[in-house]
């Protein structure tokens, strides 16, 4: 009952004209960047961080969330029309969606993706509203040792699940942790890794690092691989609306997609890639006409798209309740919270009730806005795919520089932006994931603080982390999460050699 009252209060906050405007801008921008190949939601949030630091915190974070969901919606458009997924989670959608577009059924494919995402987003938001307060109650009893164990688990899972190599993920995380040490130590007051430079005493700005790695790094990477050729857009032929048979074949995959996407997305090691591919596999096995798969089966679009959007909502459960980001865009949202001096976690539900429940309620409104945008404006989104890449990424570079200077008018900060941009470019070239580096910078100082508190309370006893059941379990899970990918990779190689 208390959750329902809080949600109703949040709906009142979300329906305020200013917050509605922010939500509208967010979903529009998110959809726009989602249909442009290479421009991810995390990149867009990173670009907007420095130009929103003086705006209302509630409205800005609602806008960032709108960008997140809009990007998930929009990436299905390129997956279906161009066979070019805007996000890794849209790969499964592209398998059947592009076949449908080639067969002249791009309209129904886009429609089932939009409606399925709306259904999944709405149901998953209800799950978020019910689950997050329960996790908060659980987290209230956490001690500093438990929080440290939780953050170690977050470090390991993010490092192990992002990218193709555990070692590369851990290396990216280590770079972020080192950057988190820069500045004045809050306990001793001593400068660390500042090398006598006053500009580094306040530490490394999360905004500068995010914009450099994601925006500038992506622009440099695309520019280095641009050969002057452009994609040909497959026109949408026929009606945009689904037939009764399409509806009959879609509604069960939508519900199954929610059942897969939301719980997996809510896990600390969750994400949208696994449930979307799992959804595609299940729909293929349950289909009445499995021979249509590979030829353009609508179930292969409906299920993965529902799982994609449900997982995107699920990732906000650990973010809001525990302050743990489990995706690149969730890491950007965490940076957005920190920009306003807010720390996601149990206390946020008490100290910033309007913001938290207004944000959760805005997901309902944002999903409805996205449905209205995606169904009638497909033709417009297709035209935006024709924007020449040189103009697109040139504008991103200018916007990134201007936004960074607006947040911190310093030539040194601009130099850091360029340095991080080059770092992001090199990490892409060598296939190093970017998200662990951001997570290391954000959570590293927090983990250090909890580690010190635990040692102070225990009078310096290092075994305190293993004497408490919660922290011992979390650290054990971290070890398993670190070792499991290496073991599985070794087993696959061993089986391959035997074969």
C-alpha positions, 0 to 999 in steps of 0.5 A: 500500500505504501508503494502504491501511495509513493507511486501515485505521488511520483505520477504527480511529480512526473506530470508537472509541465517541466518534467513532462517537457524533459521526458519528451526531449529525452525520448525524442533524442533517445529515439533519434540517436538510437536509429543512427548507427554508432550513436549509443544511448550512453554516448548521448547521455555523456554528451548531455551531462556537461550542459545540464549541470545547472538544470533541475536535477529531477527533470535532467535525470528524467530526461537521461532515463528517457534517452536510455529507453528511447535509444533501446526503442530506436536501435530496433529501427536500424536493426530491421531496416538496415540490418545494423543494430544500434545496440548489441541487444538488438542483434537478435531483432535484426535476424528476423526483422531485416528478413521481414523488411526485405520481404516488404513487411518492415511496417509490421516488424517495426510495429511489433517492436514498438508495441512489444517494447511499450508492453514490456517497459510498462510491466517491467516498470511495475516490477521496478516499483514493487522490487526496488523498495524491498531491496532498499529495506534489505540494504538498510541493514548493510554494514560497511563490509557488506557494501565493500563486498557488494562493490567488489562484486560489481567491479568483477561482474562489470569487468567480466561481462563487458567486452570479449576478454576478462583481462581487458575488462579488469585492465579497463577497471584498473585504469578507472580505479587509478583515476579515482585516486587522483585528488585530495584524500578525504581522510588525510588531506594529502594530495594523491597523484596530482603531481603538483598540478592544482587543477587535479586536486579536485580529482578527475571529472566523471563528465570529462572522462565519459564525454572523452571516452564515449563521444570523442573516442567514438568520433575518432574511431569512426573517422579512422574507418570511414571509406566514403561509402554509405548504407542503402536504406531499405524502404518500408513497403506496405502497411505499417499496421499489424494484421490479426494474425500478427497480433496473435503471434506476437502477444505471447512472445511479448509476455515471455520476453518480459519474463526473461528480460526483467529478472536477468536485467535486475541481476548485478551481472545482468544486461540485455544481450543474454535475455534477447538472444535467449528469447529468440532461441525460446521463440524458435523452439515454441513456434508453430511454424519453425520453418519461418524462422530465418525467413522473417518470423514476427515472433523473432522480433516481438520476443527479443524486443520485449526482452530488450526493453524489460532488461533495460528497466531491470538494470535500474533496480540495482542502480536505484536501490544499491547504486550499482550500474550494470550497463554502460548507460546505467553508469552514465546515469550514475554519473548524472546523479553524482553531478547533482551531489546525489548518491543512488542507494537506500538513503535516496529513497528517504532523502529524495522521495520526489526524485526517485518516485517521479523518475519511476513514474516517468517511465510509464509516461516515457513509454507511452510517448515512445509508442506515439513517436515510433508508430507514426514517425517511421518515415522520418527516422528512415530519412535521418539515416541519410545524414552524412557521417562526417557532418554527424561526428564533426558535430559531436566533436564540437558539441563535446568540446563546448559542453566540457568548457561550459561545465569547467572553463579550463584549457587543462580540462579541454586537454584532459578531454582530448587525452581521454578521447584518444584513450577511448579511440585506442581502447576501441582499436584494441577491443577494451570495454569502456564501461568498467573504466567509468565504473572504476572512477565512480565506485572506486572512491566509494569502495575505498571509503567503505573499506576504511570504515570497516577497518576502523570499526574492526580496529584494523582487523582485515578478516572482518570482511570474512567474519560477516556472512553477507560480505563473505558471500558477496566476495565469494560470488565475486571470485566465482564471477571472475573465474567462471568465464576463464574456466568456460573459455578453457573448456571450450578450447579443450573441447575444440582441441578434442574434436 
